[in-house]
Amino acid sequence: MARMSETELVGLVNSRIADCRQFDRSSLTNQREWAIRFYDGEVDIAPQPFRSQVVSADLADVLEWVLPGLLRVFTASDRIVVYEPQKMSDEQYATQATDGINYIFQVECEGYAILYSLFHNSLLHGNGPYKIWWEGMPEYKTDTLRGLNEMELNAVISQPDIDDILEFRSYLVDAVTGDEIDMPGQNEKKENASPDAY
């Protein structure tokens, strides 16, 4: 496939944006607007002169009545997803995968709130799109450790989940009090040293 020029790319992006805007202005928009109005209690009956306006919460009542039943179908069990083992040796892995995916969905991703929002939008607007993705970026956590002796430091460094030591400083400790001892000339060296030295 030939490489696009910048003008062709801009034209393609603009046409896609125009398609999205046109889809948003389609007949679905009027249906959704009416659905939101009915959900808020408005009706399409004009009020009579000098009379109160009619308010009806029928749609909201029915929607809130149906929602718990739908949610119960998916959340009644503590397992929303179950992995089935293909052979006898897969049972342990299938159990771990089942526990893992259910924890991720229900706890980390707040699955109940996602399902509630999804079903509510589906019932009210006719569709309930939801975007789900996975980010392959690792999460890093930093800790500050003080007062480690050489053996403890080596034990920390040798752990498999330790990727890097960002800053390291050694100092002497008074054996009686346990306080840090200032080493002569230490401060002067730090002030004159380049940032790359640490």
Secondary structure, 3 states (H helix, E strand, C coil): CCCCCHHHHHHHHHHHHHHHHHHHCCHHHHHHHHHHHHHCCCCCCCCCCCCCCCCCCHHHHHHHHHHHHHHHHHHCCCCCCCCCCCCHHHHHHHHHHHHHHHHHHHHHCCHHHHHHHHHHHHHHHCCCCCCCCCCCCCCCCCCCCCCCCHHHHHHHHCCCCCCCCCCCCCCEECCCCCCEECCCCHHHHHHHCCHHHC
